[in-house]
Amino acid sequence: MSLSYKQTSLHILMVAVIFLLMACGGDSEDEVANLSPSTEQPTLPAESTVRSVDDNAALDADGDGLYNMSEYEQAIQLAFESYKWPGNYVPTVNAMLASLENAPPGEEHLFEVGLEYTKIGTWHQCAWYMAWLDAFRSGDIAVQAEALEVMIDVIPSSPVLGPDGVEVLSQTAETAALGDPSEVTRMIEGVGCDDLSFG
């Protein structure tokens, strides 16, 4: 049996989430099941401009709920433009799309509508966690405060997070707000943030 690139990517993502939950103390099947995308759209803070999944759905020309490669690249670009990035950790769309170069040749690559928010959300989360940790280590209170605001108000409001994902990210921000870098460090390591290429 051969898995498509989309199926392989989703399996890898789910395995990473399961390991992350296990590292954070979540180990029941119910907790893992609750990580599936919520059908409710969370309310984002007024200052956030992150688009919703529905905003990009119009890019799906045939309406089948799947992007082809060109549509997916457009969705990544549109979603990317709505995110705020910390000064030392600004990725490029090309860096995000570079991982797609490893897709098996000869297959039609299809991506579920909304998957762009999973990809960008990972980079966004990593960028702000690493910015906060750098600022924590150097004593830069202004950057810590800016990063913490995003960690509390924006990151847990991703349009593709389920309730357990929101809870884990909120707890990570709460721990950081208390001046404890352990959960942020664990998330950086668990997600593989050091492997991402930032400008």
Contacts in CASP RR format, 6 or more apart in sequence:
PFRMAT RR
TARGET T0000
AUTHOR 0000-0000-0000
METHOD contacts of the structure
MODEL  1
MSLSYKQTSLHILMVAVIFLLMACGGDSEDEVANLSPSTEQPTLPAESTV
RSVDDNAALDADGDGLYNMSEYEQAIQLAFESYKWPGNYVPTVNAMLASL
ENAPPGEEHLFEVGLEYTKIGTWHQCAWYMAWLDAFRSGDIAVQAEALEV
MIDVIPSSPVLGPDGVEVLSQTAETAALGDPSEVTRMIEGVGCDDLSFG
3 11 0 8 1.000
4 107 0 8 1.000
4 109 0 8 1.000
4 110 0 8 1.000
5 100 0 8 1.000
5 103 0 8 1.000
5 104 0 8 1.000
5 107 0 8 1.000
5 109 0 8 1.000
6 66 0 8 1.000
6 109 0 8 1.000
6 110 0 8 1.000
6 111 0 8 1.000
6 112 0 8 1.000
6 115 0 8 1.000
9 111 0 8 1.000
9 115 0 8 1.000
10 112 0 8 1.000
13 118 0 8 1.000
14 35 0 8 1.000
16 190 0 8 1.000
16 191 0 8 1.000
17 32 0 8 1.000
17 35 0 8 1.000
18 32 0 8 1.000
19 190 0 8 1.000
20 168 0 8 1.000
20 187 0 8 1.000
20 190 0 8 1.000
20 191 0 8 1.000
21 27 0 8 1.000
21 31 0 8 1.000
21 32 0 8 1.000
21 35 0 8 1.000
21 164 0 8 1.000
21 168 0 8 1.000
23 186 0 8 1.000
23 190 0 8 1.000
24 168 0 8 1.000
24 171 0 8 1.000
24 183 0 8 1.000
24 186 0 8 1.000
31 164 0 8 1.000
32 164 0 8 1.000
34 162 0 8 1.000
34 163 0 8 1.000
34 164 0 8 1.000
34 165 0 8 1.000
35 161 0 8 1.000
35 162 0 8 1.000
35 164 0 8 1.000
35 165 0 8 1.000
36 162 0 8 1.000
37 159 0 8 1.000
37 160 0 8 1.000
37 161 0 8 1.000
37 162 0 8 1.000
38 161 0 8 1.000
38 162 0 8 1.000
38 163 0 8 1.000
41 52 0 8 1.000
41 53 0 8 1.000
41 54 0 8 1.000
41 159 0 8 1.000
42 156 0 8 1.000
42 157 0 8 1.000
42 158 0 8 1.000
42 159 0 8 1.000
42 161 0 8 1.000
42 166 0 8 1.000
43 157 0 8 1.000
44 50 0 8 1.000
44 154 0 8 1.000
44 157 0 8 1.000
45 153 0 8 1.000
45 154 0 8 1.000
45 157 0 8 1.000
47 153 0 8 1.000
48 153 0 8 1.000
48 154 0 8 1.000
48 157 0 8 1.000
49 82 0 8 1.000
49 83 0 8 1.000
49 84 0 8 1.000
50 79 0 8 1.000
50 82 0 8 1.000
50 83 0 8 1.000
50 117 0 8 1.000
50 154 0 8 1.000
50 157 0 8 1.000
50 158 0 8 1.000
50 159 0 8 1.000
51 78 0 8 1.000
51 79 0 8 1.000
51 82 0 8 1.000
51 159 0 8 1.000
52 159 0 8 1.000
53 113 0 8 1.000
53 114 0 8 1.000
53 117 0 8 1.000
53 159 0 8 1.000
53 160 0 8 1.000
55 78 0 8 1.000
56 75 0 8 1.000
56 78 0 8 1.000
56 79 0 8 1.000
56 113 0 8 1.000
56 114 0 8 1.000
56 116 0 8 1.000
57 63 0 8 1.000
57 65 0 8 1.000
57 113 0 8 1.000
57 114 0 8 1.000
59 67 0 8 1.000
59 71 0 8 1.000
59 74 0 8 1.000
59 75 0 8 1.000
59 78 0 8 1.000
59 113 0 8 1.000
60 66 0 8 1.000
60 67 0 8 1.000
60 71 0 8 1.000
60 113 0 8 1.000
61 71 0 8 1.000
65 112 0 8 1.000
65 113 0 8 1.000
66 110 0 8 1.000
66 111 0 8 1.000
66 112 0 8 1.000
66 113 0 8 1.000
67 75 0 8 1.000
67 110 0 8 1.000
67 111 0 8 1.000
67 112 0 8 1.000
67 113 0 8 1.000
67 115 0 8 1.000
67 116 0 8 1.000
68 108 0 8 1.000
68 109 0 8 1.000
68 110 0 8 1.000
69 100 0 8 1.000
69 109 0 8 1.000
69 111 0 8 1.000
71 111 0 8 1.000
72 100 0 8 1.000
72 109 0 8 1.000
72 111 0 8 1.000
72 115 0 8 1.000
72 116 0 8 1.000
73 93 0 8 1.000
73 97 0 8 1.000
75 111 0 8 1.000
75 113 0 8 1.000
75 114 0 8 1.000
75 116 0 8 1.000
76 93 0 8 1.000
76 96 0 8 1.000
76 97 0 8 1.000
76 116 0 8 1.000
76 119 0 8 1.000
76 120 0 8 1.000
77 93 0 8 1.000
78 116 0 8 1.000
79 116 0 8 1.000
79 117 0 8 1.000
79 120 0 8 1.000
80 93 0 8 1.000
80 96 0 8 1.000
80 120 0 8 1.000
83 120 0 8 1.000
83 121 0 8 1.000
83 124 0 8 1.000
84 150 0 8 1.000
84 154 0 8 1.000
85 91 0 8 1.000
85 124 0 8 1.000
85 127 0 8 1.000
86 127 0 8 1.000
86 128 0 8 1.000
86 130 0 8 1.000
86 131 0 8 1.000
86 143 0 8 1.000
86 146 0 8 1.000
86 147 0 8 1.000
86 150 0 8 1.000
87 131 0 8 1.000
88 130 0 8 1.000
88 131 0 8 1.000
88 134 0 8 1.000
88 198 0 8 1.000
89 126 0 8 1.000
89 127 0 8 1.000
89 128 0 8 1.000
89 130 0 8 1.000
89 131 0 8 1.000
89 198 0 8 1.000
89 199 0 8 1.000
90 127 0 8 1.000
90 198 0 8 1.000
90 199 0 8 1.000
91 123 0 8 1.000
91 127 0 8 1.000
91 196 0 8 1.000
91 197 0 8 1.000
91 198 0 8 1.000
91 199 0 8 1.000
92 199 0 8 1.000
95 196 0 8 1.000
95 197 0 8 1.000
95 198 0 8 1.000
95 199 0 8 1.000
96 119 0 8 1.000
96 120 0 8 1.000
96 123 0 8 1.000
98 197 0 8 1.000
100 109 0 8 1.000
103 109 0 8 1.000
114 159 0 8 1.000
114 160 0 8 1.000
117 158 0 8 1.000
117 159 0 8 1.000
117 160 0 8 1.000
118 160 0 8 1.000
121 155 0 8 1.000
121 158 0 8 1.000
122 191 0 8 1.000
122 196 0 8 1.000
123 196 0 8 1.000
124 154 0 8 1.000
124 155 0 8 1.000
125 155 0 8 1.000
125 169 0 8 1.000
125 187 0 8 1.000
125 191 0 8 1.000
125 193 0 8 1.000
126 188 0 8 1.000
126 191 0 8 1.000
126 192 0 8 1.000
126 193 0 8 1.000
126 196 0 8 1.000
127 198 0 8 1.000
128 147 0 8 1.000
128 150 0 8 1.000
128 151 0 8 1.000
128 155 0 8 1.000
129 147 0 8 1.000
129 151 0 8 1.000
129 172 0 8 1.000
129 184 0 8 1.000
129 187 0 8 1.000
129 188 0 8 1.000
129 193 0 8 1.000
130 188 0 8 1.000
130 193 0 8 1.000
130 198 0 8 1.000
131 143 0 8 1.000
131 146 0 8 1.000
131 147 0 8 1.000
132 143 0 8 1.000
132 144 0 8 1.000
132 147 0 8 1.000
132 148 0 8 1.000
132 151 0 8 1.000
132 176 0 8 1.000
132 184 0 8 1.000
133 181 0 8 1.000
133 184 0 8 1.000
133 185 0 8 1.000
133 188 0 8 1.000
134 140 0 8 1.000
134 143 0 8 1.000
135 141 0 8 1.000
135 142 0 8 1.000
135 143 0 8 1.000
135 144 0 8 1.000
135 147 0 8 1.000
136 144 0 8 1.000
136 176 0 8 1.000
136 179 0 8 1.000
136 181 0 8 1.000
136 184 0 8 1.000
137 181 0 8 1.000
148 173 0 8 1.000
148 176 0 8 1.000
148 177 0 8 1.000
151 169 0 8 1.000
151 172 0 8 1.000
151 173 0 8 1.000
151 176 0 8 1.000
152 170 0 8 1.000
152 173 0 8 1.000
152 174 0 8 1.000
152 177 0 8 1.000
155 169 0 8 1.000
155 173 0 8 1.000
156 165 0 8 1.000
156 166 0 8 1.000
156 169 0 8 1.000
156 170 0 8 1.000
156 173 0 8 1.000
157 166 0 8 1.000
161 169 0 8 1.000
171 183 0 8 1.000
172 183 0 8 1.000
172 184 0 8 1.000
172 187 0 8 1.000
175 182 0 8 1.000
175 183 0 8 1.000
175 184 0 8 1.000
176 183 0 8 1.000
176 184 0 8 1.000
187 193 0 8 1.000
188 194 0 8 1.000
END
